[in-house]
Amino acid sequence: MGKWAIALHGGAGVDPNLPLHRQEEAKQLLARCLNLGISALRSNLPAIDVVELVVRELESDPLFNSGRGSALTEKGTVEMEASIMDGPKRRCGAVSGLTTVKNPISLARLVMDKSPHSYLAFSGAEDFAKQQGVELVDNEYFITQENIGTLKLAKEANSILFDYRIPLETCSAEAAAAMENPLQMNGLPISIYAPETVGCVVVDSQGRCAAATSTGGLMNKMTGRIGDSPLIGAGTYACDLCGVSCTGEGEAIIRGTLARDVAAVMEYKGLGLQEAVDFVINERLDEGYAGLIAVSKDGEVACKFNCNGMFRGCATEDGYMEVGIWD
């Protein structure tokens, strides 16, 4: 018997001006979801079931950018995407362009378990959801008033805008545009950038690794844009060695095949988990910003980010537990 470990995230690239009560809300949600995962692991639920369970919970809360509370497209709609991967046989499932599926991660799981394919998108994914009888809701369910206001600001600034948990009155488009030498993501100031994907990685006591990632994408994104989250090897990867979930600048994560590279350097360079995670964040992002969480088959947990912060929590069977945002 091995030792279990779990990590989860609620996105990287956090505006340092995020009010303290918002930080506290985020940490409370992370702690609740972490404890849910710990209880499931103690009940001997397999890793793949635990990652789905935890990400469903994150999708159901409007705080982060997945499921309910997803970022809005340029047309004011929600297009969600997710992926899940089971390490032992490298089985995977992914979905994009969802508009009515209440829990995208569970549809990704069904693509893996119940379809002959690995990835379904847009109307085909929605049709599959109906066939499988998953819970469907109107697009309005996912849309929050706060995000409607943020999208309006984004359009006024003509950009992909804002860490959407910053109260709108404290941050105008003009203020964002006037910031001196702001940290950049995709050429935009970091406070204008709201990745905030959610994800979970788990290794269970049988040494099985799994990973899951879910997101609404970018505020004011073009309709049809697909980020790293549903791309196996970019935003999500799991194999017999490790499970990885990434967050941050999707386009940079895609170019760096970030999640797969963690497993690759462990396999081919013989690096340990934290060494592999450090190497990938330091060497594979070019000028991009991102973060990731990872577990190994040996019950280790690791995280790393090269931006202001990353909403995250992790725990191991040995009693280590942490919930944090900053370094």
C-alpha positions as CSV (number, residue, x, y, z in Angstrom):
1,M,0.0,0.0,0.0
2,G,1.2,3.4,-0.9
3,K,0.4,6.8,0.6
4,W,-2.3,9.1,-0.8
5,A,-1.8,12.8,-1.7
6,I,-4.1,15.5,-3.1
7,A,-3.7,19.0,-4.5
8,L,-6.2,21.4,-6.0
9,H,-6.0,24.9,-7.5
10,G,-8.4,27.7,-8.3
11,G,-6.2,29.5,-10.8
12,A,-2.8,31.3,-11.2
13,G,-2.2,35.0,-11.9
14,V,-3.8,36.7,-8.9
15,D,-4.1,40.5,-8.6
16,P,-2.2,41.6,-5.5
17,N,-5.0,44.1,-4.9
18,L,-7.5,41.3,-4.2
19,P,-9.4,42.4,-1.1
20,L,-8.7,40.4,2.1
21,H,-12.3,39.2,2.4
22,R,-12.2,37.9,-1.2
23,Q,-8.9,36.1,-0.3
24,E,-10.6,34.6,2.8
25,E,-13.6,33.4,0.7
26,A,-11.3,31.7,-1.8
27,K,-9.3,30.0,1.0
28,Q,-12.4,28.7,2.7
29,L,-13.7,27.2,-0.6
30,L,-10.3,25.6,-1.3
31,A,-10.2,24.2,2.3
32,R,-13.8,22.8,1.9
33,C,-13.0,21.1,-1.4
34,L,-9.6,19.8,0.0
35,N,-11.4,18.2,3.0
36,L,-14.0,16.7,0.7
37,G,-11.1,15.0,-1.3
38,I,-9.3,13.9,1.9
39,S,-12.5,12.2,3.2
40,A,-13.0,10.4,-0.1
41,L,-9.4,9.2,-0.1
42,R,-9.8,7.9,3.5
43,S,-12.8,6.0,2.3
44,N,-10.6,4.4,-0.4
45,L,-12.3,6.0,-3.4
46,P,-10.1,5.6,-6.5
47,A,-8.1,8.7,-7.6
48,I,-10.1,9.2,-10.7
49,D,-13.3,9.4,-8.7
50,V,-11.8,11.8,-6.2
51,V,-10.6,14.3,-8.9
52,E,-14.0,14.3,-10.5
53,L,-15.7,14.8,-7.1
54,V,-13.5,17.7,-6.1
55,V,-13.7,19.5,-9.5
56,R,-17.5,19.1,-9.5
57,E,-17.6,20.9,-6.2
58,L,-15.4,23.8,-7.6
59,E,-17.6,24.0,-10.7
60,S,-20.7,24.4,-8.6
61,D,-19.4,27.4,-6.7
62,P,-19.4,30.7,-8.6
63,L,-16.2,31.9,-6.9
64,F,-13.7,30.5,-9.5
65,N,-13.9,30.5,-13.2
66,S,-15.4,27.1,-14.0
67,G,-19.0,25.9,-14.3
68,R,-21.2,28.5,-12.5
69,G,-19.3,31.8,-12.5
70,S,-17.5,31.1,-15.7
71,A,-15.9,34.0,-17.6
72,L,-18.0,35.3,-20.5
73,T,-17.2,35.3,-24.2
74,E,-17.2,38.5,-26.3
75,K,-20.9,37.7,-27.0
76,G,-21.8,37.5,-23.2
77,T,-22.3,33.7,-23.3
78,V,-20.4,31.0,-21.5
79,E,-18.4,28.3,-23.3
80,M,-16.9,25.9,-20.8
81,E,-14.2,23.2,-21.2
82,A,-12.7,20.4,-19.1
83,S,-10.6,17.3,-19.2
84,I,-9.9,14.3,-17.0
85,M,-7.2,11.6,-17.1
86,D,-6.7,8.3,-15.3
87,G,-3.0,7.5,-14.9
88,P,-2.8,3.7,-14.8
89,K,-3.9,3.2,-18.5
90,R,-3.6,6.8,-19.6
91,R,-7.3,6.9,-20.4
92,C,-8.7,10.4,-20.9
93,G,-11.7,12.4,-21.8
94,A,-12.2,16.1,-22.7
95,V,-14.9,18.5,-23.7
96,S,-15.1,22.1,-25.1
97,G,-17.7,24.6,-26.0
98,L,-20.3,23.5,-23.5
99,T,-23.1,25.9,-22.9
100,T,-25.7,23.9,-20.9
101,V,-23.9,21.1,-19.1
102,K,-24.0,21.8,-15.3
103,N,-20.8,19.9,-14.6
104,P,-18.3,19.9,-17.5
105,I,-15.9,17.6,-15.7
106,S,-18.5,14.9,-15.4
107,L,-19.2,15.0,-19.1
108,A,-15.4,14.7,-19.8
109,R,-15.5,11.6,-17.5
110,L,-18.4,10.2,-19.6
111,V,-16.5,10.8,-22.8
112,M,-13.6,8.8,-21.4
113,D,-15.9,6.0,-20.0
114,K,-18.8,5.8,-22.4
115,S,-17.7,7.0,-25.8
116,P,-15.2,5.6,-28.4
117,H,-13.5,9.0,-28.4
118,S,-11.2,11.1,-26.2
119,Y,-12.5,14.6,-27.0
120,L,-15.9,16.0,-28.0
121,A,-16.7,19.7,-28.5
122,F,-19.6,22.2,-29.1
123,S,-22.8,20.8,-30.5
124,G,-21.5,17.2,-30.6
125,A,-20.5,17.4,-26.9
126,E,-24.0,18.9,-26.1
127,D,-25.7,16.1,-28.0
128,F,-23.6,13.5,-26.2
129,A,-24.6,15.1,-22.8
130,K,-28.3,14.7,-23.7
131,Q,-27.8,11.1,-24.7
132,Q,-26.0,10.4,-21.4
133,G,-28.7,12.1,-19.4
134,V,-26.4,14.5,-17.5
135,E,-27.9,17.5,-15.7
136,L,-28.5,20.4,-18.2
137,V,-29.3,24.0,-17.3
138,D,-29.9,27.3,-19.2
139,N,-26.7,29.3,-20.1
140,E,-28.0,32.0,-17.7
141,Y,-27.3,29.6,-14.7
142,F,-23.6,30.1,-15.3
143,I,-23.7,33.9,-15.7
144,T,-23.2,36.1,-12.6
145,Q,-24.0,39.8,-12.4
146,E,-20.4,40.5,-11.5
147,N,-19.1,38.9,-14.7
148,I,-21.7,40.9,-16.8
149,G,-20.2,44.1,-15.3
150,T,-16.6,42.9,-15.9
151,L,-17.4,42.0,-19.5
152,K,-18.7,45.5,-20.0
153,L,-15.4,46.9,-18.7
154,A,-13.4,44.5,-20.9
155,K,-15.3,45.7,-24.0
156,E,-14.7,49.4,-23.0
157,A,-11.0,48.7,-22.6
158,N,-11.0,46.5,-25.8
159,S,-9.1,43.7,-24.1
160,I,-9.4,40.4,-22.3
161,L,-10.1,42.0,-19.0
162,F,-9.7,41.7,-15.2
163,D,-9.3,39.4,-12.4
164,Y,-13.0,39.3,-12.0
165,R,-13.1,39.1,-8.2
166,I,-11.7,42.6,-7.8
167,P,-14.7,44.8,-7.0
168,L,-15.5,46.8,-10.1
169,E,-15.6,50.1,-8.3
170,T,-11.9,49.8,-7.2
171,C,-10.5,49.2,-10.7
172,S,-11.5,51.1,-13.9
173,A,-10.4,50.3,-17.4
174,E,-8.5,53.6,-17.4
175,A,-6.7,52.7,-14.2
176,A,-5.7,49.3,-15.6
177,A,-4.5,50.9,-18.8
178,A,-2.4,53.5,-16.9
179,M,-0.5,51.0,-14.7
180,E,3.2,51.5,-15.0
181,N,5.1,48.5,-16.2
182,P,2.5,45.9,-15.2
183,L,3.2,42.2,-15.3
184,Q,2.1,41.0,-18.7
185,M,0.3,37.9,-19.8
186,N,-0.4,37.5,-23.6
187,G,0.7,41.2,-23.8
188,L,-2.0,42.3,-21.4
189,P,-1.5,43.6,-17.8
190,I,-1.9,40.7,-15.3
191,S,-4.8,42.4,-13.5
192,I,-6.5,42.4,-16.9
193,Y,-6.0,38.7,-17.2
194,A,-8.3,36.2,-15.5
195,P,-7.4,32.6,-16.1
196,E,-8.6,31.1,-12.8
197,T,-9.1,27.6,-14.1
198,V,-9.8,25.0,-11.4
199,G,-8.1,21.6,-11.1
200,C,-7.3,18.7,-8.9
201,V,-4.6,16.0,-8.9
202,V,-4.7,12.9,-6.7
203,V,-2.7,9.7,-6.0
204,D,-4.6,7.1,-4.0
205,S,-3.2,4.5,-1.6
206,Q,-3.0,2.1,-4.5
207,G,-0.5,4.4,-6.2
208,R,-2.9,5.4,-9.0
209,C,-2.6,9.0,-10.2
210,A,-5.4,11.1,-11.8
211,A,-5.8,14.7,-12.9
212,A,-8.8,16.9,-13.8
213,T,-9.1,20.5,-15.0
214,S,-12.1,22.7,-15.8
215,T,-12.5,26.3,-16.9
216,G,-14.7,29.0,-18.5
217,G,-11.7,30.4,-20.3
218,L,-10.9,34.1,-20.6
219,M,-13.2,37.0,-20.0
220,N,-14.1,38.6,-23.4
221,K,-12.5,35.7,-25.3
222,M,-13.4,35.1,-28.9
223,T,-16.3,32.5,-29.3
224,G,-14.8,29.2,-30.2
225,R,-11.5,29.8,-28.4
226,I,-10.1,26.7,-26.8
227,G,-7.5,27.0,-24.1
228,D,-5.1,24.5,-22.5
229,S,-7.5,23.1,-19.9
230,P,-9.1,20.5,-22.1
231,L,-5.9,19.6,-24.0
232,I,-4.4,16.4,-22.7
233,G,-0.6,17.0,-22.2
234,A,-1.0,20.8,-22.0
235,G,-3.4,21.6,-19.1
236,T,-4.0,18.0,-17.8
237,Y,-1.9,14.9,-17.8
238,A,-1.7,11.7,-15.7
239,C,0.3,8.5,-16.1
240,D,1.8,5.8,-13.9
241,L,4.4,8.3,-12.5
242,C,2.3,11.4,-11.7
243,G,-0.8,13.6,-12.2
244,V,-0.6,17.2,-13.3
245,S,-3.1,20.1,-13.7
246,C,-2.0,23.5,-15.0
247,T,-3.5,27.0,-14.9
248,G,-2.5,30.4,-16.2
249,E,-1.7,31.7,-19.6
250,G,-3.3,29.1,-21.8
251,E,-1.6,29.9,-25.0
252,A,1.9,29.6,-23.3
253,I,0.9,26.3,-21.5
254,I,-0.2,24.9,-24.9
255,R,3.1,25.8,-26.5
256,G,5.1,24.3,-23.7
257,T,3.0,21.1,-23.4
258,L,3.4,21.8,-19.7
259,A,1.6,19.0,-18.0
260,R,3.2,16.2,-20.2
261,D,6.6,17.8,-19.8
262,V,6.5,17.2,-16.0
263,A,6.0,13.5,-16.6
264,A,8.6,13.4,-19.4
265,V,11.4,14.9,-17.4
266,M,10.6,12.5,-14.5
267,E,10.7,9.6,-17.0
268,Y,13.6,10.6,-19.2
269,K,15.8,12.8,-17.0
270,G,15.0,10.8,-13.8
271,L,14.0,14.0,-11.9
272,G,12.0,13.8,-8.7
273,L,8.5,15.4,-8.6
274,Q,9.4,18.9,-7.2
275,E,12.5,19.0,-9.4
276,A,10.5,18.2,-12.5
277,V,7.8,20.8,-11.6
278,D,10.5,23.5,-11.0
279,F,12.3,22.6,-14.2
280,V,9.1,22.9,-16.3
281,I,7.9,26.2,-14.8
282,N,11.4,27.7,-15.2
283,E,12.4,26.3,-18.6
284,R,9.2,25.6,-20.6
285,L,7.1,28.8,-20.4
286,D,9.3,31.1,-22.5
287,E,7.8,34.5,-21.4
288,G,4.5,33.1,-20.3
289,Y,3.0,33.0,-16.8
290,A,1.5,29.9,-15.3
291,G,1.3,27.6,-12.3
292,L,0.7,23.9,-11.8
293,I,0.0,21.3,-9.1
294,A,1.3,17.7,-9.2
295,V,1.3,14.4,-7.3
296,S,3.6,11.4,-7.8
297,K,2.9,7.7,-7.4
298,D,5.0,7.8,-4.2
299,G,2.5,10.1,-2.4
300,E,4.5,13.3,-3.0
301,V,2.8,16.6,-3.8
302,A,4.3,19.7,-5.5
303,C,3.2,23.1,-6.8
304,K,5.0,26.0,-8.5
305,F,4.0,29.2,-10.2
306,N,5.9,32.1,-11.8
307,C,3.3,34.8,-11.4
308,N,1.9,36.8,-8.4
309,G,0.0,34.0,-6.9
310,M,-2.0,30.8,-7.3
311,F,-5.1,29.7,-5.4
312,R,-4.1,26.2,-4.1
313,G,-4.4,23.6,-1.4
314,C,-2.7,20.3,-0.8
315,A,-2.6,17.5,1.7
316,T,-0.8,14.2,2.2
317,E,-1.5,11.1,4.2
318,D,1.4,12.0,6.5
319,G,-0.7,14.9,7.9
320,Y,0.8,17.8,5.8
321,M,-1.9,20.3,4.8
322,E,-1.7,23.8,3.2
323,V,-4.1,26.3,1.7
324,G,-2.6,29.4,0.2
325,I,-2.6,32.1,-2.5
326,W,0.8,33.8,-2.4
327,D,4.4,32.4,-2.2
